[in-house]
Every structure is written in C-alpha cells, then in structure tokens.
C-alpha cells in the first residue's frame, strides 16, 4: 500500500494527497507503536518505505507550490 511512484503522486489532486498523507502517517504511527510494544513487524522494510513515500508526497507538494508561485 505504501509504495507510490512519483508519477502516481503527481497525478493526484491536492485533496487526494492530503488524505494519502494522513493515512500514511497513521500507518507509520501504528507500525512504530507495534515495534515499541515489542511485536515483531510483519514486514521489516515497511516503516522505511512508508517514510520514503511520505517524503515523496511532501516533496511533490512543495514542487507544485513553488511552480504555482511563478
């Protein structure tokens, strides 16, 4: 679920990006809580991938913001 390519993110509307960003942050929080309690993660690379996807979304949102100001 967490893997989104930059082209997919660019095709999303602002509302979709906000919703996806909120969903990913919630998912990241759940994964961190699971690890904190001592549970074994289902997929060890999932946290890393979620963080990367969040960063991608924020970067593309910033790109759109800069382009709209020009």
N, CA, C, O and CB atoms as a CASP TS submission, in Angstrom:
PFRMAT TS
TARGET T0000
AUTHOR 0000-0000-0000
METHOD Language model
MODEL 1
PARENT N/A
ATOM      1  N   UNK     1       0.804  -1.195   0.000  1.00  0.00           N
ATOM      2  CA  UNK     1       0.000   0.000   0.000  1.00  0.00           C
ATOM      3  C   UNK     1       0.847   1.258   0.000  1.00  0.00           C
ATOM      4  O   UNK     1       0.472   2.264  -0.603  1.00  0.00           O
ATOM      5  CB  UNK     1      -0.915  -0.001   1.179  1.00  0.00           C
ATOM      6  N   UNK     2       1.987   1.207   0.673  1.00  0.00           N
ATOM      7  CA  UNK     2       2.757   2.418   0.889  1.00  0.00           C
ATOM      8  C   UNK     2       3.547   2.847  -0.347  1.00  0.00           C
ATOM      9  O   UNK     2       3.898   4.020  -0.475  1.00  0.00           O
ATOM     10  CB  UNK     2       3.693   2.220   2.046  1.00  0.00           C
ATOM     11  N   UNK     3       3.824   1.936  -1.234  1.00  0.00           N
ATOM     12  CA  UNK     3       4.671   2.277  -2.361  1.00  0.00           C
ATOM     13  C   UNK     3       3.877   3.058  -3.404  1.00  0.00           C
ATOM     14  O   UNK     3       2.933   2.548  -4.009  1.00  0.00           O
ATOM     15  CB  UNK     3       5.275   1.011  -2.980  1.00  0.00           C
ATOM     16  N   UNK     4       4.284   4.299  -3.594  1.00  0.00           N
ATOM     17  CA  UNK     4       3.703   5.151  -4.628  1.00  0.00           C
ATOM     18  C   UNK     4       4.837   5.743  -5.434  1.00  0.00           C
ATOM     19  O   UNK     4       5.795   6.272  -4.871  1.00  0.00           O
ATOM     20  CB  UNK     4       2.803   6.272  -4.016  1.00  0.00           C
ATOM     21  N   UNK     5       4.738   5.659  -6.712  1.00  0.00           N
ATOM     22  CA  UNK     5       5.735   6.256  -7.588  1.00  0.00           C
ATOM     23  C   UNK     5       5.469   7.751  -7.705  1.00  0.00           C
ATOM     24  O   UNK     5       4.350   8.208  -7.476  1.00  0.00           O
ATOM     25  CB  UNK     5       5.724   5.582  -8.983  1.00  0.00           C
ATOM     26  N   UNK     6       6.492   8.504  -8.059  1.00  0.00           N
ATOM     27  CA  UNK     6       6.361   9.954  -8.184  1.00  0.00           C
ATOM     28  C   UNK     6       5.329  10.333  -9.248  1.00  0.00           C
ATOM     29  O   UNK     6       4.613  11.323  -9.093  1.00  0.00           O
ATOM     30  CB  UNK     6       7.717  10.579  -8.522  1.00  0.00           C
ATOM     31  N   UNK     7       5.252   9.558 -10.313  1.00  0.00           N
ATOM     32  CA  UNK     7       4.272   9.872 -11.359  1.00  0.00           C
ATOM     33  C   UNK     7       2.849   9.682 -10.855  1.00  0.00           C
ATOM     34  O   UNK     7       1.953  10.442 -11.221  1.00  0.00           O
ATOM     35  CB  UNK     7       4.508   8.998 -12.594  1.00  0.00           C
ATOM     36  N   UNK     8       2.636   8.668 -10.014  1.00  0.00           N
ATOM     37  CA  UNK     8       1.311   8.447  -9.437  1.00  0.00           C
ATOM     38  C   UNK     8       0.943   9.597  -8.504  1.00  0.00           C
ATOM     39  O   UNK     8      -0.204  10.046  -8.486  1.00  0.00           O
ATOM     40  CB  UNK     8       1.264   7.102  -8.677  1.00  0.00           C
ATOM     41  N   UNK     9       1.906  10.068  -7.739  1.00  0.00           N
ATOM     42  CA  UNK     9       1.657  11.154  -6.797  1.00  0.00           C
ATOM     43  C   UNK     9       1.342  12.448  -7.556  1.00  0.00           C
ATOM     44  O   UNK     9       0.453  13.202  -7.160  1.00  0.00           O
ATOM     45  CB  UNK     9       2.876  11.354  -5.862  1.00  0.00           C
ATOM     46  N   UNK    10       2.060  12.696  -8.627  1.00  0.00           N
ATOM     47  CA  UNK    10       1.829  13.922  -9.417  1.00  0.00           C
ATOM     48  C   UNK    10       0.447  13.932 -10.063  1.00  0.00           C
ATOM     49  O   UNK    10      -0.118  14.997 -10.315  1.00  0.00           O
ATOM     50  CB  UNK    10       2.902  14.064 -10.502  1.00  0.00           C
ATOM     51  N   UNK    11      -0.092  12.752 -10.330  1.00  0.00           N
ATOM     52  CA  UNK    11      -1.409  12.658 -10.951  1.00  0.00           C
ATOM     53  C   UNK    11      -2.544  12.885  -9.954  1.00  0.00           C
ATOM     54  O   UNK    11      -3.688  13.088 -10.361  1.00  0.00           O
ATOM     55  CB  UNK    11      -1.570  11.306 -11.608  1.00  0.00           C
ATOM     56  N   UNK    12      -2.247  12.854  -8.667  1.00  0.00           N
ATOM     57  CA  UNK    12      -3.281  13.021  -7.641  1.00  0.00           C
ATOM     58  C   UNK    12      -3.636  14.489  -7.444  1.00  0.00           C
ATOM     59  O   UNK    12      -2.822  15.384  -7.668  1.00  0.00           O
ATOM     60  CB  UNK    12      -2.818  12.415  -6.315  1.00  0.00           C
ATOM     61  N   UNK    13      -4.875  14.707  -7.020  1.00  0.00           N
ATOM     62  CA  UNK    13      -5.296  16.069  -6.694  1.00  0.00           C
ATOM     63  C   UNK    13      -4.785  16.419  -5.293  1.00  0.00           C
ATOM     64  O   UNK    13      -4.291  15.556  -4.569  1.00  0.00           O
ATOM     65  CB  UNK    13      -6.856  16.213  -6.775  1.00  0.00           C
ATOM     66  N   UNK    14      -4.910  17.692  -4.925  1.00  0.00           N
ATOM     67  CA  UNK    14      -4.442  18.132  -3.619  1.00  0.00           C
ATOM     68  C   UNK    14      -5.189  17.443  -2.482  1.00  0.00           C
ATOM     69  O   UNK    14      -4.597  17.098  -1.460  1.00  0.00           O
ATOM     70  CB  UNK    14      -4.587  19.634  -3.495  1.00  0.00           C
ATOM     71  N   UNK    15      -6.493  17.244  -2.666  1.00  0.00           N
ATOM     72  CA  UNK    15      -7.289  16.580  -1.632  1.00  0.00           C
ATOM     73  C   UNK    15      -6.849  15.129  -1.454  1.00  0.00           C
ATOM     74  O   UNK    15      -6.750  14.630  -0.333  1.00  0.00           O
ATOM     75  CB  UNK    15      -8.785  16.640  -1.983  1.00  0.00           C
ATOM     76  N   UNK    16      -6.588  14.461  -2.575  1.00  0.00           N
ATOM     77  CA  UNK    16      -6.132  13.073  -2.516  1.00  0.00           C
ATOM     78  C   UNK    16      -4.771  12.982  -1.828  1.00  0.00           C
ATOM     79  O   UNK    16      -4.519  12.059  -1.054  1.00  0.00           O
ATOM     80  CB  UNK    16      -6.056  12.470  -3.931  1.00  0.00           C
ATOM     81  N   UNK    17      -3.901  13.944  -2.114  1.00  0.00           N
ATOM     82  CA  UNK    17      -2.581  13.948  -1.486  1.00  0.00           C
ATOM     83  C   UNK    17      -2.690  14.122   0.023  1.00  0.00           C
ATOM     84  O   UNK    17      -2.000  13.442   0.783  1.00  0.00           O
ATOM     85  CB  UNK    17      -1.712  15.056  -2.080  1.00  0.00           C
ATOM     86  N   UNK    18      -3.551  15.028   0.454  1.00  0.00           N
ATOM     87  CA  UNK    18      -3.733  15.251   1.889  1.00  0.00           C
ATOM     88  C   UNK    18      -4.271  13.998   2.577  1.00  0.00           C
ATOM     89  O   UNK    18      -3.826  13.634   3.666  1.00  0.00           O
ATOM     90  CB  UNK    18      -4.682  16.431   2.130  1.00  0.00           C
ATOM     91  N   UNK    19      -5.233  13.346   1.929  1.00  0.00           N
ATOM     92  CA  UNK    19      -5.818  12.132   2.501  1.00  0.00           C
ATOM     93  C   UNK    19      -4.776  11.018   2.576  1.00  0.00           C
ATOM     94  O   UNK    19      -4.669  10.327   3.589  1.00  0.00           O
ATOM     95  CB  UNK    19      -7.033  11.672   1.668  1.00  0.00           C
ATOM     96  N   UNK    20      -4.020  10.849   1.513  1.00  0.00           N
ATOM     97  CA  UNK    20      -2.996   9.800   1.456  1.00  0.00           C
ATOM     98  C   UNK    20      -1.912  10.063   2.493  1.00  0.00           C
ATOM     99  O   UNK    20      -1.423   9.139   3.143  1.00  0.00           O
ATOM    100  CB  UNK    20      -2.376   9.717   0.041  1.00  0.00           C
ATOM    101  N   UNK    21      -1.540  11.336   2.642  1.00  0.00           N
ATOM    102  CA  UNK    21      -0.522  11.708   3.610  1.00  0.00           C
ATOM    103  C   UNK    21      -0.989  11.395   5.035  1.00  0.00           C
ATOM    104  O   UNK    21      -0.222  10.873   5.844  1.00  0.00           O
ATOM    105  CB  UNK    21      -0.178  13.197   3.473  1.00  0.00           C
ATOM    106  N   UNK    22      -2.228  11.711   5.329  1.00  0.00           N
ATOM    107  CA  UNK    22      -2.785  11.416   6.653  1.00  0.00           C
ATOM    108  C   UNK    22      -2.836   9.903   6.894  1.00  0.00           C
ATOM    109  O   UNK    22      -2.511   9.436   7.986  1.00  0.00           O
ATOM    110  CB  UNK    22      -4.200  12.026   6.791  1.00  0.00           C
ATOM    111  N   UNK    23      -3.239   9.150   5.887  1.00  0.00           N
ATOM    112  CA  UNK    23      -3.303   7.691   6.005  1.00  0.00           C
ATOM    113  C   UNK    23      -1.913   7.093   6.267  1.00  0.00           C
ATOM    114  O   UNK    23      -1.752   6.215   7.114  1.00  0.00           O
ATOM    115  CB  UNK    23      -3.909   7.080   4.726  1.00  0.00           C
ATOM    116  N   UNK    24      -0.924   7.584   5.530  1.00  0.00           N
ATOM    117  CA  UNK    24       0.429   7.061   5.685  1.00  0.00           C
ATOM    118  C   UNK    24       1.006   7.407   7.055  1.00  0.00           C
ATOM    119  O   UNK    24       1.687   6.587   7.671  1.00  0.00           O
ATOM    120  CB  UNK    24       1.335   7.604   4.584  1.00  0.00           C
ATOM    121  N   UNK    25       0.736   8.610   7.524  1.00  0.00           N
ATOM    122  CA  UNK    25       1.220   8.993   8.853  1.00  0.00           C
ATOM    123  C   UNK    25       0.579   8.136   9.940  1.00  0.00           C
ATOM    124  O   UNK    25       1.235   7.755  10.910  1.00  0.00           O
ATOM    125  CB  UNK    25       0.935  10.478   9.118  1.00  0.00           C
ATOM    126  N   UNK    26      -0.693   7.839   9.774  1.00  0.00           N
ATOM    127  CA  UNK    26      -1.388   6.972  10.738  1.00  0.00           C
ATOM    128  C   UNK    26      -0.795   5.564  10.703  1.00  0.00           C
ATOM    129  O   UNK    26      -0.566   4.954  11.747  1.00  0.00           O
ATOM    130  CB  UNK    26      -2.913   6.922  10.435  1.00  0.00           C
ATOM    131  N   UNK    27      -0.554   5.064   9.516  1.00  0.00           N
ATOM    132  CA  UNK    27       0.025   3.728   9.357  1.00  0.00           C
ATOM    133  C   UNK    27       1.424   3.671   9.980  1.00  0.00           C
ATOM    134  O   UNK    27       1.782   2.687  10.627  1.00  0.00           O
ATOM    135  CB  UNK    27       0.087   3.340   7.860  1.00  0.00           C
ATOM    136  N   UNK    28       2.207   4.728   9.780  1.00  0.00           N
ATOM    137  CA  UNK    28       3.547   4.793  10.358  1.00  0.00           C
ATOM    138  C   UNK    28       3.471   4.793  11.885  1.00  0.00           C
ATOM    139  O   UNK    28       4.263   4.130  12.554  1.00  0.00           O
ATOM    140  CB  UNK    28       4.292   6.049   9.859  1.00  0.00           C
ATOM    141  N   UNK    29       2.521   5.532  12.421  1.00  0.00           N
ATOM    142  CA  UNK    29       2.346   5.583  13.861  1.00  0.00           C
ATOM    143  C   UNK    29       1.995   4.192  14.411  1.00  0.00           C
ATOM    144  O   UNK    29       2.514   3.785  15.451  1.00  0.00           O
ATOM    145  CB  UNK    29       1.254   6.602  14.230  1.00  0.00           C
ATOM    146  N   UNK    30       1.124   3.474  13.718  1.00  0.00           N
ATOM    147  CA  UNK    30       0.742   2.127  14.146  1.00  0.00           C
ATOM    148  C   UNK    30       1.936   1.166  14.110  1.00  0.00           C
ATOM    149  O   UNK    30       2.127   0.361  15.022  1.00  0.00           O
ATOM    150  CB  UNK    30      -0.387   1.591  13.258  1.00  0.00           C
ATOM    151  N   UNK    31       2.730   1.266  13.048  1.00  0.00           N
ATOM    152  CA  UNK    31       3.901   0.389  12.924  1.00  0.00           C
ATOM    153  C   UNK    31       4.917   0.678  14.019  1.00  0.00           C
ATOM    154  O   UNK    31       5.509  -0.243  14.581  1.00  0.00           O
ATOM    155  CB  UNK    31       4.555   0.556  11.545  1.00  0.00           C
ATOM    156  N   UNK    32       5.118   1.954  14.322  1.00  0.00           N
ATOM    157  CA  UNK    32       6.060   2.316  15.382  1.00  0.00           C
ATOM    158  C   UNK    32       5.557   1.841  16.737  1.00  0.00           C
ATOM    159  O   UNK    32       6.339   1.377  17.566  1.00  0.00           O
ATOM    160  CB  UNK    32       6.288   3.833  15.405  1.00  0.00           C
ATOM    161  N   UNK    33       4.252   1.957  16.964  1.00  0.00           N
ATOM    162  CA  UNK    33       3.668   1.504  18.229  1.00  0.00           C
ATOM    163  C   UNK    33       3.822  -0.004  18.374  1.00  0.00           C
ATOM    164  O   UNK    33       4.125  -0.507  19.456  1.00  0.00           O
ATOM    165  CB  UNK    33       2.180   1.899  18.316  1.00  0.00           C
ATOM    166  N   UNK    34       3.612  -0.709  17.285  1.00  0.00           N
ATOM    167  CA  UNK    34       3.754  -2.172  17.311  1.00  0.00           C
ATOM    168  C   UNK    34       5.188  -2.561  17.666  1.00  0.00           C
ATOM    169  O   UNK    34       5.409  -3.497  18.435  1.00  0.00           O
ATOM    170  CB  UNK    34       3.356  -2.784  15.944  1.00  0.00           C
ATOM    171  N   UNK    35       6.153  -1.845  17.109  1.00  0.00           N
ATOM    172  CA  UNK    35       7.551  -2.142  17.395  1.00  0.00           C
ATOM    173  C   UNK    35       7.908  -1.763  18.834  1.00  0.00           C
ATOM    174  O   UNK    35       8.704  -2.444  19.481  1.00  0.00           O
ATOM    175  CB  UNK    35       8.463  -1.404  16.409  1.00  0.00           C
ATOM    176  N   UNK    36       7.322  -0.686  19.323  1.00  0.00           N
ATOM    177  CA  UNK    36       7.595  -0.218  20.679  1.00  0.00           C
ATOM    178  C   UNK    36       7.112  -1.219  21.721  1.00  0.00           C
ATOM    179  O   UNK    36       7.768  -1.429  22.742  1.00  0.00           O
ATOM    180  CB  UNK    36       6.935   1.136  20.914  1.00  0.00           C
ATOM    181  N   UNK    37       5.973  -1.831  21.462  1.00  0.00           N
ATOM    182  CA  UNK    37       5.404  -2.799  22.388  1.00  0.00           C
ATOM    183  C   UNK    37       6.228  -4.090  22.397  1.00  0.00           C
ATOM    184  O   UNK    37       6.156  -4.875  23.343  1.00  0.00           O
ATOM    185  CB  UNK    37       3.944  -3.099  22.017  1.00  0.00           C
ATOM    186  N   UNK    38       6.987  -4.295  21.364  1.00  0.00           N
ATOM    187  CA  UNK    38       7.819  -5.484  21.310  1.00  0.00           C
ATOM    188  C   UNK    38       7.350  -6.490  20.289  1.00  0.00           C
ATOM    189  O   UNK    38       7.889  -7.593  20.198  1.00  0.00           O
ATOM    190  CB  UNK    38       7.869  -6.126  22.644  1.00  0.00           C
ATOM    191  N   UNK    39       6.349  -6.114  19.520  1.00  0.00           N
ATOM    192  CA  UNK    39       5.860  -7.016  18.488  1.00  0.00           C
ATOM    193  C   UNK    39       6.823  -7.110  17.324  1.00  0.00           C
ATOM    194  O   UNK    39       7.581  -6.181  17.048  1.00  0.00           O
ATOM    195  CB  UNK    39       4.507  -6.566  17.999  1.00  0.00           C
ATOM    196  N   UNK    40       6.785  -8.210  16.667  1.00  0.00           N
ATOM    197  CA  UNK    40       7.637  -8.410  15.500  1.00  0.00           C
ATOM    198  C   UNK    40       6.920  -7.844  14.284  1.00  0.00           C
ATOM    199  O   UNK    40       5.769  -8.197  14.027  1.00  0.00           O
ATOM    200  CB  UNK    40       7.981  -9.920  15.298  1.00  0.00           C
ATOM    201  N   UNK    41       7.584  -6.969  13.529  1.00  0.00           N
ATOM    202  CA  UNK    41       6.933  -6.400  12.346  1.00  0.00           C
ATOM    203  C   UNK    41       6.678  -7.472  11.280  1.00  0.00           C
ATOM    204  O   UNK    41       7.489  -8.375  11.079  1.00  0.00           O
ATOM    205  CB  UNK    41       7.794  -5.269  11.759  1.00  0.00           C
ATOM    206  N   UNK    42       5.545  -7.350  10.612  1.00  0.00           N
ATOM    207  CA  UNK    42       5.222  -8.289   9.532  1.00  0.00           C
ATOM    208  C   UNK    42       6.221  -8.143   8.401  1.00  0.00           C
ATOM    209  O   UNK    42       6.679  -9.129   7.821  1.00  0.00           O
ATOM    210  CB  UNK    42       3.787  -8.059   9.012  1.00  0.00           C
ATOM    211  N   UNK    43       6.549  -6.905   8.100  1.00  0.00           N
ATOM    212  CA  UNK    43       7.470  -6.604   7.020  1.00  0.00           C
ATOM    213  C   UNK    43       8.468  -5.575   7.551  1.00  0.00           C
ATOM    214  O   UNK    43       8.098  -4.416   7.742  1.00  0.00           O
ATOM    215  CB  UNK    43       6.712  -6.077   5.742  1.00  0.00           C
ATOM    216  N   UNK    44       9.707  -5.960   7.792  1.00  0.00           N
ATOM    217  CA  UNK    44      10.677  -5.055   8.408  1.00  0.00           C
ATOM    218  C   UNK    44      10.968  -3.800   7.590  1.00  0.00           C
ATOM    219  O   UNK    44      11.328  -2.772   8.163  1.00  0.00           O
ATOM    220  CB  UNK    44      11.952  -5.787   8.644  1.00  0.00           C
ATOM    221  N   UNK    45      10.825  -3.853   6.300  1.00  0.00           N
ATOM    222  CA  UNK    45      11.108  -2.701   5.449  1.00  0.00           C
ATOM    223  C   UNK    45       9.927  -1.764   5.286  1.00  0.00           C
ATOM    224  O   UNK    45      10.033  -0.749   4.597  1.00  0.00           O
ATOM    225  CB  UNK    45      11.551  -3.167   4.106  1.00  0.00           C
ATOM    226  N   UNK    46       8.809  -2.087   5.907  1.00  0.00           N
ATOM    227  CA  UNK    46       7.592  -1.305   5.721  1.00  0.00           C
ATOM    228  C   UNK    46       7.720   0.105   6.282  1.00  0.00           C
ATOM    229  O   UNK    46       7.277   1.061   5.645  1.00  0.00           O
ATOM    230  CB  UNK    46       6.424  -2.008   6.371  1.00  0.00           C
ATOM    231  N   UNK    47       8.316   0.254   7.456  1.00  0.00           N
ATOM    232  CA  UNK    47       8.475   1.571   8.063  1.00  0.00           C
ATOM    233  C   UNK    47       9.317   2.464   7.152  1.00  0.00           C
ATOM    234  O   UNK    47       8.984   3.626   6.918  1.00  0.00           O
ATOM    235  CB  UNK    47       9.125   1.453   9.464  1.00  0.00           C
ATOM    236  N   UNK    48      10.383   1.915   6.660  1.00  0.00           N
ATOM    237  CA  UNK    48      11.270   2.675   5.768  1.00  0.00           C
ATOM    238  C   UNK    48      10.531   3.120   4.507  1.00  0.00           C
ATOM    239  O   UNK    48      10.669   4.263   4.070  1.00  0.00           O
ATOM    240  CB  UNK    48      12.501   1.831   5.386  1.00  0.00           C
ATOM    241  N   UNK    49       9.758   2.225   3.933  1.00  0.00           N
ATOM    242  CA  UNK    49       9.026   2.543   2.707  1.00  0.00           C
ATOM    243  C   UNK    49       7.943   3.587   2.965  1.00  0.00           C
ATOM    244  O   UNK    49       7.724   4.465   2.131  1.00  0.00           O
ATOM    245  CB  UNK    49       8.401   1.275   2.117  1.00  0.00           C
ATOM    246  N   UNK    50       7.277   3.503   4.091  1.00  0.00           N
ATOM    247  CA  UNK    50       6.253   4.494   4.437  1.00  0.00           C
ATOM    248  C   UNK    50       6.904   5.866   4.582  1.00  0.00           C
ATOM    249  O   UNK    50       6.383   6.861   4.077  1.00  0.00           O
ATOM    250  CB  UNK    50       5.514   4.097   5.750  1.00  0.00           C
ATOM    251  N   UNK    51       8.041   5.920   5.270  1.00  0.00           N
ATOM    252  CA  UNK    51       8.736   7.192   5.453  1.00  0.00           C
ATOM    253  C   UNK    51       9.182   7.785   4.121  1.00  0.00           C
ATOM    254  O   UNK    51       9.097   8.996   3.916  1.00  0.00           O
ATOM    255  CB  UNK    51       9.941   7.008   6.368  1.00  0.00           C
ATOM    256  N   UNK    52       9.647   6.947   3.235  1.00  0.00           N
ATOM    257  CA  UNK    52      10.075   7.425   1.917  1.00  0.00           C
ATOM    258  C   UNK    52       8.892   7.958   1.104  1.00  0.00           C
ATOM    259  O   UNK    52       9.011   8.968   0.411  1.00  0.00           O
ATOM    260  CB  UNK    52      10.776   6.297   1.146  1.00  0.00           C
ATOM    261  N   UNK    53       7.764   7.277   1.195  1.00  0.00           N
ATOM    262  CA  UNK    53       6.579   7.712   0.465  1.00  0.00           C
ATOM    263  C   UNK    53       6.067   9.040   1.016  1.00  0.00           C
ATOM    264  O   UNK    53       5.654   9.910   0.249  1.00  0.00           O
ATOM    265  CB  UNK    53       5.479   6.642   0.540  1.00  0.00           C
ATOM    266  N   UNK    54       6.092   9.200   2.328  1.00  0.00           N
ATOM    267  CA  UNK    54       5.692  10.473   2.928  1.00  0.00           C
ATOM    268  C   UNK    54       6.602  11.589   2.428  1.00  0.00           C
ATOM    269  O   UNK    54       6.131  12.671   2.079  1.00  0.00           O
ATOM    270  CB  UNK    54       5.735  10.390   4.474  1.00  0.00           C
ATOM    271  N   UNK    55       7.891  11.325   2.395  1.00  0.00           N
ATOM    272  CA  UNK    55       8.849  12.321   1.905  1.00  0.00           C
ATOM    273  C   UNK    55       8.590  12.655   0.439  1.00  0.00           C
ATOM    274  O   UNK    55       8.671  13.820   0.049  1.00  0.00           O
ATOM    275  CB  UNK    55      10.287  11.814   2.081  1.00  0.00           C
ATOM    276  N   UNK    56       8.279  11.650  -0.376  1.00  0.00           N
ATOM    277  CA  UNK    56       7.958  11.890  -1.785  1.00  0.00           C
ATOM    278  C   UNK    56       6.753  12.807  -1.937  1.00  0.00           C
ATOM    279  O   UNK    56       6.765  13.744  -2.736  1.00  0.00           O
ATOM    280  CB  UNK    56       7.696  10.570  -2.501  1.00  0.00           C
ATOM    281  N   UNK    57       5.710  12.522  -1.159  1.00  0.00           N
ATOM    282  CA  UNK    57       4.493  13.325  -1.235  1.00  0.00           C
ATOM    283  C   UNK    57       4.780  14.764  -0.833  1.00  0.00           C
ATOM    284  O   UNK    57       4.343  15.696  -1.509  1.00  0.00           O
ATOM    285  CB  UNK    57       3.395  12.730  -0.340  1.00  0.00           C
ATOM    286  N   UNK    58       5.507  14.953   0.258  1.00  0.00           N
ATOM    287  CA  UNK    58       5.823  16.305   0.713  1.00  0.00           C
ATOM    288  C   UNK    58       6.681  17.059  -0.304  1.00  0.00           C
ATOM    289  O   UNK    58       6.494  18.258  -0.509  1.00  0.00           O
ATOM    290  CB  UNK    58       6.541  16.251   2.059  1.00  0.00           C
ATOM    291  N   UNK    59       7.613  16.361  -0.933  1.00  0.00           N
ATOM    292  CA  UNK    59       8.469  16.980  -1.943  1.00  0.00           C
ATOM    293  C   UNK    59       7.658  17.428  -3.151  1.00  0.00           C
ATOM    294  O   UNK    59       7.847  18.536  -3.653  1.00  0.00           O
ATOM    295  CB  UNK    59       9.566  16.010  -2.379  1.00  0.00           C
ATOM    296  N   UNK    60       6.774  16.584  -3.609  1.00  0.00           N
ATOM    297  CA  UNK    60       5.972  16.915  -4.787  1.00  0.00           C
ATOM    298  C   UNK    60       4.982  18.027  -4.467  1.00  0.00           C
ATOM    299  O   UNK    60       4.719  18.886  -5.310  1.00  0.00           O
ATOM    300  CB  UNK    60       5.226  15.673  -5.301  1.00  0.00           C
ATOM    301  N   UNK    61       4.426  18.018  -3.244  1.00  0.00           N
ATOM    302  CA  UNK    61       3.540  19.118  -2.835  1.00  0.00           C
ATOM    303  C   UNK    61       4.310  20.436  -2.862  1.00  0.00           C
ATOM    304  O   UNK    61       3.784  21.456  -3.307  1.00  0.00           O
ATOM    305  CB  UNK    61       2.951  18.862  -1.413  1.00  0.00           C
ATOM    306  N   UNK    62       5.536  20.415  -2.394  1.00  0.00           N
ATOM    307  CA  UNK    62       6.366  21.621  -2.388  1.00  0.00           C
ATOM    308  C   UNK    62       6.696  22.062  -3.807  1.00  0.00           C
ATOM    309  O   UNK    62       6.685  23.259  -4.097  1.00  0.00           O
ATOM    310  CB  UNK    62       7.659  21.380  -1.598  1.00  0.00           C
ATOM    311  N   UNK    63       6.984  21.128  -4.687  1.00  0.00           N
ATOM    312  CA  UNK    63       7.249  21.455  -6.096  1.00  0.00           C
ATOM    313  C   UNK    63       6.051  22.155  -6.714  1.00  0.00           C
ATOM    314  O   UNK    63       6.203  23.169  -7.396  1.00  0.00           O
ATOM    315  CB  UNK    63       7.588  20.183  -6.898  1.00  0.00           C
ATOM    316  N   UNK    64       4.853  21.615  -6.475  1.00  0.00           N
ATOM    317  CA  UNK    64       3.637  22.208  -7.015  1.00  0.00           C
ATOM    318  C   UNK    64       3.442  23.615  -6.466  1.00  0.00           C
ATOM    319  O   UNK    64       3.027  24.520  -7.191  1.00  0.00           O
ATOM    320  CB  UNK    64       2.419  21.334  -6.687  1.00  0.00           C
ATOM    321  N   UNK    65       3.740  23.794  -5.190  1.00  0.00           N
ATOM    322  CA  UNK    65       3.584  25.099  -4.544  1.00  0.00           C
ATOM    323  C   UNK    65       4.527  26.126  -5.161  1.00  0.00           C
ATOM    324  O   UNK    65       4.124  27.260  -5.421  1.00  0.00           O
ATOM    325  CB  UNK    65       3.842  24.985  -3.033  1.00  0.00           C
ATOM    326  N   UNK    66       5.777  25.738  -5.398  1.00  0.00           N
ATOM    327  CA  UNK    66       6.760  26.636  -5.989  1.00  0.00           C
ATOM    328  C   UNK    66       6.381  26.981  -7.422  1.00  0.00           C
ATOM    329  O   UNK    66       6.500  28.134  -7.836  1.00  0.00           O
ATOM    330  CB  UNK    66       8.154  26.007  -5.947  1.00  0.00           C
ATOM    331  N   UNK    67       5.930  25.995  -8.173  1.00  0.00           N
ATOM    332  CA  UNK    67       5.537  26.238  -9.559  1.00  0.00           C
ATOM    333  C   UNK    67       4.331  27.150  -9.669  1.00  0.00           C
ATOM    334  O   UNK    67       4.223  27.934 -10.611  1.00  0.00           O
ATOM    335  CB  UNK    67       5.244  24.934 -10.249  1.00  0.00           C
ATOM    336  N   UNK    68       3.426  27.052  -8.711  1.00  0.00           N
ATOM    337  CA  UNK    68       2.223  27.888  -8.766  1.00  0.00           C
ATOM    338  C   UNK    68       2.541  29.343  -8.437  1.00  0.00           C
ATOM    339  O   UNK    68       1.789  30.237  -8.824  1.00  0.00           O
ATOM    340  CB  UNK    68       1.162  27.358  -7.800  1.00  0.00           C
ATOM    341  N   UNK    69       3.632  29.592  -7.737  1.00  0.00           N
ATOM    342  CA  UNK    69       4.009  30.958  -7.383  1.00  0.00           C
ATOM    343  C   UNK    69       4.700  31.683  -8.537  1.00  0.00           C
ATOM    344  O   UNK    69       4.773  32.912  -8.542  1.00  0.00           O
ATOM    345  CB  UNK    69       4.917  30.946  -6.166  1.00  0.00           C
ATOM    346  N   UNK    70       5.198  30.944  -9.495  1.00  0.00           N
ATOM    347  CA  UNK    70       5.918  31.569 -10.617  1.00  0.00           C
ATOM    348  C   UNK    70       4.975  32.213 -11.583  1.00  0.00           C
ATOM    349  O   UNK    70       5.409  32.784 -12.583  1.00  0.00           O
ATOM    350  CB  UNK    70       6.767  30.554 -11.346  1.00  0.00           C
TER
END
